[in-house]
C-alpha cells in the first residue's frame, strides 16, 4: 500500500493522484472494494479499478463535494 497509515475507506470521496502501471493518474475515489484475501481495490471516476498494493506516490489533493 502506498501510505502505511492510510486505510481504503478514508479515500472515499477524495480527489487523489497516484502512480500505477508506470503512469500518474488522478481522479475521485467513488468506491472501495474490500476482499477477504486483503487485496483492496479503489474505483476512480466510475471506470478504472486499481489494487491498492499497486499504487505508489499516493497524494490526497482534496475532497469531492456533490450538491
HTML snippet that shows the backbone in 3Dmol.js (N, CA, C, O; Angstrom):
<script src="https://3Dmol.org/build/3Dmol-min.js"></script>
<div id="view" style="width:600px;height:400px;position:relative"></div>
<script>
const pdb = `
ATOM      1  N   UNK A   1       0.837  -1.175   0.000  1.00  0.00           N
ATOM      2  CA  UNK A   1       0.000   0.000   0.000  1.00  0.00           C
ATOM      3  C   UNK A   1       0.882   1.238   0.000  1.00  0.00           C
ATOM      4  O   UNK A   1       1.989   1.220   0.540  1.00  0.00           O
ATOM      5  N   UNK A   2       0.404   2.283  -0.590  1.00  0.00           N
ATOM      6  CA  UNK A   2       1.211   3.477  -0.795  1.00  0.00           C
ATOM      7  C   UNK A   2       1.599   4.171   0.506  1.00  0.00           C
ATOM      8  O   UNK A   2       2.765   4.518   0.689  1.00  0.00           O
ATOM      9  N   UNK A   3       0.663   4.375   1.394  1.00  0.00           N
ATOM     10  CA  UNK A   3       0.936   5.043   2.661  1.00  0.00           C
ATOM     11  C   UNK A   3       0.492   4.099   3.768  1.00  0.00           C
ATOM     12  O   UNK A   3      -0.661   3.668   3.788  1.00  0.00           O
ATOM     13  N   UNK A   4       1.386   3.774   4.683  1.00  0.00           N
ATOM     14  CA  UNK A   4       1.120   2.739   5.679  1.00  0.00           C
ATOM     15  C   UNK A   4      -0.076   3.060   6.567  1.00  0.00           C
ATOM     16  O   UNK A   4      -0.806   2.146   6.949  1.00  0.00           O
ATOM     17  N   UNK A   5      -0.301   4.322   6.906  1.00  0.00           N
ATOM     18  CA  UNK A   5      -1.377   4.666   7.824  1.00  0.00           C
ATOM     19  C   UNK A   5      -2.691   5.016   7.122  1.00  0.00           C
ATOM     20  O   UNK A   5      -3.652   5.407   7.783  1.00  0.00           O
ATOM     21  N   UNK A   6      -2.746   4.884   5.815  1.00  0.00           N
ATOM     22  CA  UNK A   6      -3.959   5.188   5.065  1.00  0.00           C
ATOM     23  C   UNK A   6      -4.798   3.930   4.923  1.00  0.00           C
ATOM     24  O   UNK A   6      -4.306   2.902   4.458  1.00  0.00           O
ATOM     25  N   UNK A   7      -6.061   4.005   5.322  1.00  0.00           N
ATOM     26  CA  UNK A   7      -6.960   2.880   5.103  1.00  0.00           C
ATOM     27  C   UNK A   7      -7.793   3.160   3.862  1.00  0.00           C
ATOM     28  O   UNK A   7      -7.978   4.313   3.472  1.00  0.00           O
ATOM     29  N   UNK A   8      -8.285   2.111   3.255  1.00  0.00           N
ATOM     30  CA  UNK A   8      -9.016   2.249   1.998  1.00  0.00           C
ATOM     31  C   UNK A   8     -10.270   3.099   2.153  1.00  0.00           C
ATOM     32  O   UNK A   8     -10.573   3.910   1.278  1.00  0.00           O
ATOM     33  N   UNK A   9     -10.997   2.931   3.240  1.00  0.00           N
ATOM     34  CA  UNK A   9     -12.254   3.664   3.406  1.00  0.00           C
ATOM     35  C   UNK A   9     -12.057   5.167   3.569  1.00  0.00           C
ATOM     36  O   UNK A   9     -12.954   5.940   3.233  1.00  0.00           O
ATOM     37  N   UNK A  10     -10.912   5.594   4.073  1.00  0.00           N
ATOM     38  CA  UNK A  10     -10.681   7.036   4.217  1.00  0.00           C
ATOM     39  C   UNK A  10     -10.491   7.718   2.869  1.00  0.00           C
ATOM     40  O   UNK A  10     -10.531   8.946   2.790  1.00  0.00           O
ATOM     41  N   UNK A  11     -10.286   6.943   1.809  1.00  0.00           N
ATOM     42  CA  UNK A  11     -10.097   7.519   0.478  1.00  0.00           C
ATOM     43  C   UNK A  11     -11.416   7.820  -0.236  1.00  0.00           C
ATOM     44  O   UNK A  11     -11.417   8.527  -1.244  1.00  0.00           O
ATOM     45  N   UNK A  12     -12.534   7.298   0.266  1.00  0.00           N
ATOM     46  CA  UNK A  12     -13.827   7.534  -0.382  1.00  0.00           C
ATOM     47  C   UNK A  12     -14.134   9.026  -0.475  1.00  0.00           C
ATOM     48  O   UNK A  12     -14.047   9.750   0.517  1.00  0.00           O
ATOM     49  N   UNK A  13     -14.494   9.477  -1.674  1.00  0.00           N
ATOM     50  CA  UNK A  13     -14.852  10.869  -1.883  1.00  0.00           C
ATOM     51  C   UNK A  13     -13.675  11.816  -1.987  1.00  0.00           C
ATOM     52  O   UNK A  13     -13.866  13.028  -2.085  1.00  0.00           O
ATOM     53  N   UNK A  14     -12.466  11.290  -1.967  1.00  0.00           N
ATOM     54  CA  UNK A  14     -11.272  12.137  -2.043  1.00  0.00           C
ATOM     55  C   UNK A  14     -10.795  12.243  -3.490  1.00  0.00           C
ATOM     56  O   UNK A  14     -10.901  11.294  -4.267  1.00  0.00           O
ATOM     57  N   UNK A  15     -10.274  13.408  -3.829  1.00  0.00           N
ATOM     58  CA  UNK A  15      -9.635  13.632  -5.116  1.00  0.00           C
ATOM     59  C   UNK A  15      -8.160  13.310  -4.910  1.00  0.00           C
ATOM     60  O   UNK A  15      -7.483  13.982  -4.132  1.00  0.00           O
ATOM     61  N   UNK A  16      -7.652  12.283  -5.605  1.00  0.00           N
ATOM     62  CA  UNK A  16      -6.297  11.802  -5.352  1.00  0.00           C
ATOM     63  C   UNK A  16      -5.477  11.760  -6.638  1.00  0.00           C
ATOM     64  O   UNK A  16      -6.015  11.787  -7.744  1.00  0.00           O
ATOM     65  N   UNK A  17      -4.176  11.695  -6.461  1.00  0.00           N
ATOM     66  CA  UNK A  17      -3.264  11.400  -7.564  1.00  0.00           C
ATOM     67  C   UNK A  17      -2.347  10.284  -7.090  1.00  0.00           C
ATOM     68  O   UNK A  17      -2.045  10.177  -5.901  1.00  0.00           O
ATOM     69  N   UNK A  18      -1.908   9.455  -8.027  1.00  0.00           N
ATOM     70  CA  UNK A  18      -1.048   8.327  -7.686  1.00  0.00           C
ATOM     71  C   UNK A  18      -0.390   7.802  -8.945  1.00  0.00           C
ATOM     72  O   UNK A  18      -0.768   8.162 -10.060  1.00  0.00           O
ATOM     73  N   UNK A  19       0.598   6.948  -8.752  1.00  0.00           N
ATOM     74  CA  UNK A  19       1.292   6.316  -9.866  1.00  0.00           C
ATOM     75  C   UNK A  19       0.928   4.838  -9.884  1.00  0.00           C
ATOM     76  O   UNK A  19       1.048   4.149  -8.871  1.00  0.00           O
ATOM     77  N   UNK A  20       0.482   4.354 -11.042  1.00  0.00           N
ATOM     78  CA  UNK A  20       0.151   2.940 -11.226  1.00  0.00           C
ATOM     79  C   UNK A  20       0.497   2.559 -12.657  1.00  0.00           C
ATOM     80  O   UNK A  20       0.260   3.333 -13.585  1.00  0.00           O
ATOM     81  N   UNK A  21       1.043   1.397 -12.833  1.00  0.00           N
ATOM     82  CA  UNK A  21       1.428   0.902 -14.164  1.00  0.00           C
ATOM     83  C   UNK A  21       2.397   1.841 -14.875  1.00  0.00           C
ATOM     84  O   UNK A  21       2.408   1.910 -16.104  1.00  0.00           O
ATOM     85  N   UNK A  22       3.209   2.563 -14.109  1.00  0.00           N
ATOM     86  CA  UNK A  22       4.204   3.446 -14.699  1.00  0.00           C
ATOM     87  C   UNK A  22       3.697   4.819 -15.104  1.00  0.00           C
ATOM     88  O   UNK A  22       4.464   5.625 -15.629  1.00  0.00           O
ATOM     89  N   UNK A  23       2.408   5.104 -14.868  1.00  0.00           N
ATOM     90  CA  UNK A  23       1.821   6.387 -15.249  1.00  0.00           C
ATOM     91  C   UNK A  23       1.183   7.052 -14.039  1.00  0.00           C
ATOM     92  O   UNK A  23       0.682   6.376 -13.139  1.00  0.00           O
ATOM     93  N   UNK A  24       1.203   8.375 -14.024  1.00  0.00           N
ATOM     94  CA  UNK A  24       0.498   9.107 -12.974  1.00  0.00           C
ATOM     95  C   UNK A  24      -0.969   9.230 -13.357  1.00  0.00           C
ATOM     96  O   UNK A  24      -1.304   9.536 -14.502  1.00  0.00           O
ATOM     97  N   UNK A  25      -1.825   8.990 -12.394  1.00  0.00           N
ATOM     98  CA  UNK A  25      -3.268   9.044 -12.605  1.00  0.00           C
ATOM     99  C   UNK A  25      -3.880   9.933 -11.531  1.00  0.00           C
ATOM    100  O   UNK A  25      -3.272  10.167 -10.486  1.00  0.00           O
ATOM    101  N   UNK A  26      -5.075  10.423 -11.791  1.00  0.00           N
ATOM    102  CA  UNK A  26      -5.762  11.247 -10.808  1.00  0.00           C
ATOM    103  C   UNK A  26      -7.265  11.109 -10.998  1.00  0.00           C
ATOM    104  O   UNK A  26      -7.733  10.756 -12.080  1.00  0.00           O
ATOM    105  N   UNK A  27      -8.012  11.389  -9.943  1.00  0.00           N
ATOM    106  CA  UNK A  27      -9.462  11.329 -10.013  1.00  0.00           C
ATOM    107  C   UNK A  27     -10.072  11.194  -8.639  1.00  0.00           C
ATOM    108  O   UNK A  27      -9.376  11.216  -7.624  1.00  0.00           O
ATOM    109  N   UNK A  28     -11.385  11.052  -8.623  1.00  0.00           N
ATOM    110  CA  UNK A  28     -12.150  10.929  -7.382  1.00  0.00           C
ATOM    111  C   UNK A  28     -12.395   9.450  -7.097  1.00  0.00           C
ATOM    112  O   UNK A  28     -12.776   8.695  -7.991  1.00  0.00           O
ATOM    113  N   UNK A  29     -12.176   9.043  -5.851  1.00  0.00           N
ATOM    114  CA  UNK A  29     -12.446   7.665  -5.436  1.00  0.00           C
ATOM    115  C   UNK A  29     -13.944   7.544  -5.186  1.00  0.00           C
ATOM    116  O   UNK A  29     -14.475   8.131  -4.243  1.00  0.00           O
ATOM    117  N   UNK A  30     -14.625   6.773  -6.045  1.00  0.00           N
ATOM    118  CA  UNK A  30     -16.073   6.622  -5.942  1.00  0.00           C
ATOM    119  C   UNK A  30     -16.489   5.355  -5.213  1.00  0.00           C
ATOM    120  O   UNK A  30     -17.592   5.286  -4.670  1.00  0.00           O
ATOM    121  N   UNK A  31     -15.620   4.351  -5.194  1.00  0.00           N
ATOM    122  CA  UNK A  31     -15.955   3.129  -4.463  1.00  0.00           C
ATOM    123  C   UNK A  31     -14.681   2.420  -4.028  1.00  0.00           C
ATOM    124  O   UNK A  31     -13.606   2.602  -4.600  1.00  0.00           O
ATOM    125  N   UNK A  32     -14.846   1.606  -2.992  1.00  0.00           N
ATOM    126  CA  UNK A  32     -13.755   0.797  -2.456  1.00  0.00           C
ATOM    127  C   UNK A  32     -14.249  -0.638  -2.397  1.00  0.00           C
ATOM    128  O   UNK A  32     -15.339  -0.902  -1.888  1.00  0.00           O
ATOM    129  N   UNK A  33     -13.459  -1.561  -2.911  1.00  0.00           N
ATOM    130  CA  UNK A  33     -13.797  -2.979  -2.856  1.00  0.00           C
ATOM    131  C   UNK A  33     -12.871  -3.628  -1.843  1.00  0.00           C
ATOM    132  O   UNK A  33     -11.650  -3.608  -1.995  1.00  0.00           O
ATOM    133  N   UNK A  34     -13.464  -4.201  -0.816  1.00  0.00           N
ATOM    134  CA  UNK A  34     -12.699  -4.870   0.229  1.00  0.00           C
ATOM    135  C   UNK A  34     -12.885  -6.374   0.065  1.00  0.00           C
ATOM    136  O   UNK A  34     -14.005  -6.877   0.155  1.00  0.00           O
ATOM    137  N   UNK A  35     -11.797  -7.086  -0.175  1.00  0.00           N
ATOM    138  CA  UNK A  35     -11.868  -8.520  -0.410  1.00  0.00           C
ATOM    139  C   UNK A  35     -11.331  -9.282   0.799  1.00  0.00           C
ATOM    140  O   UNK A  35     -10.504  -8.765   1.550  1.00  0.00           O
ATOM    141  N   UNK A  36     -11.800 -10.496   0.979  1.00  0.00           N
ATOM    142  CA  UNK A  36     -11.381 -11.306   2.120  1.00  0.00           C
ATOM    143  C   UNK A  36      -9.894 -11.627   2.108  1.00  0.00           C
ATOM    144  O   UNK A  36      -9.297 -11.824   3.166  1.00  0.00           O
ATOM    145  N   UNK A  37      -9.289 -11.682   0.929  1.00  0.00           N
ATOM    146  CA  UNK A  37      -7.868 -12.010   0.861  1.00  0.00           C
ATOM    147  C   UNK A  37      -6.973 -10.801   1.130  1.00  0.00           C
ATOM    148  O   UNK A  37      -5.748 -10.916   1.085  1.00  0.00           O
ATOM    149  N   UNK A  38      -7.577  -9.639   1.411  1.00  0.00           N
ATOM    150  CA  UNK A  38      -6.809  -8.445   1.753  1.00  0.00           C
ATOM    151  C   UNK A  38      -6.372  -7.612   0.570  1.00  0.00           C
ATOM    152  O   UNK A  38      -5.670  -6.618   0.754  1.00  0.00           O
ATOM    153  N   UNK A  39      -6.760  -7.979  -0.636  1.00  0.00           N
ATOM    154  CA  UNK A  39      -6.405  -7.213  -1.836  1.00  0.00           C
ATOM    155  C   UNK A  39      -7.510  -6.199  -2.117  1.00  0.00           C
ATOM    156  O   UNK A  39      -8.452  -6.485  -2.855  1.00  0.00           O
ATOM    157  N   UNK A  40      -7.389  -5.025  -1.529  1.00  0.00           N
ATOM    158  CA  UNK A  40      -8.410  -3.994  -1.668  1.00  0.00           C
ATOM    159  C   UNK A  40      -8.215  -3.222  -2.965  1.00  0.00           C
ATOM    160  O   UNK A  40      -7.092  -3.032  -3.431  1.00  0.00           O
ATOM    161  N   UNK A  41      -9.343  -2.777  -3.543  1.00  0.00           N
ATOM    162  CA  UNK A  41      -9.315  -2.016  -4.784  1.00  0.00           C
ATOM    163  C   UNK A  41     -10.043  -0.696  -4.597  1.00  0.00           C
ATOM    164  O   UNK A  41     -10.939  -0.575  -3.762  1.00  0.00           O
ATOM    165  N   UNK A  42      -9.641   0.295  -5.391  1.00  0.00           N
ATOM    166  CA  UNK A  42     -10.363   1.561  -5.433  1.00  0.00           C
ATOM    167  C   UNK A  42     -10.844   1.782  -6.859  1.00  0.00           C
ATOM    168  O   UNK A  42     -10.195   1.366  -7.819  1.00  0.00           O
ATOM    169  N   UNK A  43     -11.988   2.441  -6.986  1.00  0.00           N
ATOM    170  CA  UNK A  43     -12.539   2.787  -8.292  1.00  0.00           C
ATOM    171  C   UNK A  43     -12.405   4.295  -8.468  1.00  0.00           C
ATOM    172  O   UNK A  43     -12.863   5.071  -7.629  1.00  0.00           O
ATOM    173  N   UNK A  44     -11.776   4.697  -9.562  1.00  0.00           N
ATOM    174  CA  UNK A  44     -11.558   6.105  -9.865  1.00  0.00           C
ATOM    175  C   UNK A  44     -12.478   6.507 -11.013  1.00  0.00           C
ATOM    176  O   UNK A  44     -12.500   5.855 -12.057  1.00  0.00           O
ATOM    177  N   UNK A  45     -13.233   7.577 -10.814  1.00  0.00           N
ATOM    178  CA  UNK A  45     -14.092   8.157 -11.858  1.00  0.00           C
ATOM    179  C   UNK A  45     -15.094   7.163 -12.445  1.00  0.00           C
ATOM    180  O   UNK A  45     -15.419   7.248 -13.630  1.00  0.00           O
ATOM    181  N   UNK A  46     -15.582   6.233 -11.646  1.00  0.00           N
ATOM    182  CA  UNK A  46     -16.599   5.243 -12.032  1.00  0.00           C
ATOM    183  C   UNK A  46     -16.159   4.278 -13.128  1.00  0.00           C
ATOM    184  O   UNK A  46     -17.000   3.558 -13.666  1.00  0.00           O
ATOM    185  N   UNK A  47     -14.869   4.234 -13.482  1.00  0.00           N
ATOM    186  CA  UNK A  47     -14.498   3.364 -14.596  1.00  0.00           C
ATOM    187  C   UNK A  47     -13.204   2.587 -14.409  1.00  0.00           C
ATOM    188  O   UNK A  47     -13.075   1.494 -14.961  1.00  0.00           O
ATOM    189  N   UNK A  48     -12.254   3.096 -13.665  1.00  0.00           N
ATOM    190  CA  UNK A  48     -10.955   2.441 -13.545  1.00  0.00           C
ATOM    191  C   UNK A  48     -10.773   1.877 -12.137  1.00  0.00           C
ATOM    192  O   UNK A  48     -11.001   2.571 -11.146  1.00  0.00           O
ATOM    193  N   UNK A  49     -10.358   0.606 -12.061  1.00  0.00           N
ATOM    194  CA  UNK A  49     -10.131  -0.056 -10.784  1.00  0.00           C
ATOM    195  C   UNK A  49      -8.643  -0.329 -10.613  1.00  0.00           C
ATOM    196  O   UNK A  49      -7.968  -0.750 -11.552  1.00  0.00           O
ATOM    197  N   UNK A  50      -8.134  -0.084  -9.398  1.00  0.00           N
ATOM    198  CA  UNK A  50      -6.723  -0.302  -9.099  1.00  0.00           C
ATOM    199  C   UNK A  50      -6.597  -0.998  -7.753  1.00  0.00           C
ATOM    200  O   UNK A  50      -7.285  -0.644  -6.796  1.00  0.00           O
ATOM    201  N   UNK A  51      -5.712  -1.993  -7.685  1.00  0.00           N
ATOM    202  CA  UNK A  51      -5.386  -2.606  -6.405  1.00  0.00           C
ATOM    203  C   UNK A  51      -4.531  -1.623  -5.616  1.00  0.00           C
ATOM    204  O   UNK A  51      -3.605  -1.028  -6.166  1.00  0.00           O
ATOM    205  N   UNK A  52      -4.832  -1.450  -4.342  1.00  0.00           N
ATOM    206  CA  UNK A  52      -4.046  -0.526  -3.522  1.00  0.00           C
ATOM    207  C   UNK A  52      -2.592  -0.965  -3.407  1.00  0.00           C
ATOM    208  O   UNK A  52      -1.707  -0.131  -3.214  1.00  0.00           O
ATOM    209  N   UNK A  53      -2.340  -2.254  -3.523  1.00  0.00           N
ATOM    210  CA  UNK A  53      -0.958  -2.737  -3.451  1.00  0.00           C
ATOM    211  C   UNK A  53      -0.141  -2.305  -4.670  1.00  0.00           C
ATOM    212  O   UNK A  53       1.088  -2.316  -4.618  1.00  0.00           O
ATOM    213  N   UNK A  54      -0.805  -1.925  -5.768  1.00  0.00           N
ATOM    214  CA  UNK A  54      -0.118  -1.479  -6.984  1.00  0.00           C
ATOM    215  C   UNK A  54       0.040   0.037  -7.060  1.00  0.00           C
ATOM    216  O   UNK A  54       0.621   0.550  -8.017  1.00  0.00           O
ATOM    217  N   UNK A  55      -0.470   0.757  -6.063  1.00  0.00           N
ATOM    218  CA  UNK A  55      -0.462   2.224  -6.069  1.00  0.00           C
ATOM    219  C   UNK A  55       0.800   2.742  -5.381  1.00  0.00           C
ATOM    220  O   UNK A  55       1.147   2.308  -4.283  1.00  0.00           O
ATOM    221  N   UNK A  56       1.482   3.680  -6.047  1.00  0.00           N
ATOM    222  CA  UNK A  56       2.655   4.358  -5.481  1.00  0.00           C
ATOM    223  C   UNK A  56       2.413   5.859  -5.500  1.00  0.00           C
ATOM    224  O   UNK A  56       1.561   6.344  -6.244  1.00  0.00           O
ATOM    225  N   UNK A  57       3.151   6.588  -4.692  1.00  0.00           N
ATOM    226  CA  UNK A  57       3.106   8.061  -4.661  1.00  0.00           C
ATOM    227  C   UNK A  57       1.686   8.602  -4.502  1.00  0.00           C
ATOM    228  O   UNK A  57       1.284   9.518  -5.220  1.00  0.00           O
ATOM    229  N   UNK A  58       0.935   8.044  -3.572  1.00  0.00           N
ATOM    230  CA  UNK A  58      -0.443   8.469  -3.334  1.00  0.00           C
ATOM    231  C   UNK A  58      -0.473   9.830  -2.654  1.00  0.00           C
ATOM    232  O   UNK A  58       0.189  10.044  -1.638  1.00  0.00           O
ATOM    233  N   UNK A  59      -1.249  10.747  -3.224  1.00  0.00           N
ATOM    234  CA  UNK A  59      -1.439  12.073  -2.633  1.00  0.00           C
ATOM    235  C   UNK A  59      -2.918  12.409  -2.629  1.00  0.00           C
ATOM    236  O   UNK A  59      -3.605  12.227  -3.634  1.00  0.00           O
ATOM    237  N   UNK A  60      -3.409  12.898  -1.502  1.00  0.00           N
ATOM    238  CA  UNK A  60      -4.788  13.364  -1.421  1.00  0.00           C
ATOM    239  C   UNK A  60      -4.780  14.848  -1.755  1.00  0.00           C
ATOM    240  O   UNK A  60      -4.174  15.649  -1.045  1.00  0.00           O
ATOM    241  N   UNK A  61      -5.462  15.210  -2.846  1.00  0.00           N
ATOM    242  CA  UNK A  61      -5.457  16.581  -3.334  1.00  0.00           C
ATOM    243  C   UNK A  61      -6.613  17.402  -2.782  1.00  0.00           C
ATOM    244  O   UNK A  61      -6.530  18.629  -2.727  1.00  0.00           O
ATOM    245  N   UNK A  62      -7.686  16.742  -2.374  1.00  0.00           N
ATOM    246  CA  UNK A  62      -8.850  17.449  -1.847  1.00  0.00           C
ATOM    247  C   UNK A  62     -10.016  16.504  -1.688  1.00  0.00           C
ATOM    248  O   UNK A  62      -9.871  15.286  -1.796  1.00  0.00           O
ATOM    249  N   UNK A  63     -11.186  17.088  -1.428  1.00  0.00           N
ATOM    250  CA  UNK A  63     -12.400  16.296  -1.265  1.00  0.00           C
ATOM    251  C   UNK A  63     -13.400  16.662  -2.336  1.00  0.00           C
ATOM    252  O   UNK A  63     -13.484  17.815  -2.759  1.00  0.00           O
ATOM    253  N   UNK A  64     -14.159  15.674  -2.771  1.00  0.00           N
ATOM    254  CA  UNK A  64     -15.215  15.882  -3.754  1.00  0.00           C
ATOM    255  C   UNK A  64     -16.497  16.181  -2.999  1.00  0.00           C
ATOM    256  O   UNK A  64     -16.916  15.400  -2.145  1.00  0.00           O
ATOM    257  N   UNK A  65     -17.113  17.295  -3.309  1.00  0.00           N
ATOM    258  CA  UNK A  65     -18.365  17.673  -2.659  1.00  0.00           C
ATOM    259  C   UNK A  65     -19.434  17.762  -3.740  1.00  0.00           C
ATOM    260  O   UNK A  65     -19.298  18.520  -4.700  1.00  0.00           O
ATOM    261  N   UNK A  66     -20.490  16.989  -3.577  1.00  0.00           N
ATOM    262  CA  UNK A  66     -21.572  16.963  -4.551  1.00  0.00           C
ATOM    263  C   UNK A  66     -22.792  17.661  -3.976  1.00  0.00           C
ATOM    264  O   UNK A  66     -23.131  17.470  -2.808  1.00  0.00           O
ATOM    265  N   UNK A  67     -23.447  18.464  -4.789  1.00  0.00           N
ATOM    266  CA  UNK A  67     -24.656  19.168  -4.349  1.00  0.00           C
ATOM    267  C   UNK A  67     -25.859  18.627  -5.049  1.00  0.00           C
ATOM    268  O   UNK A  67     -26.974  19.093  -4.812  1.00  0.00           O
TER     269      UNK A  67
END
`;
const viewer = $3Dmol.createViewer("view");
viewer.addModel(pdb, "pdb");
viewer.setStyle({}, {cartoon: {color: "spectrum"}});
viewer.zoomTo();
viewer.render();
</script>
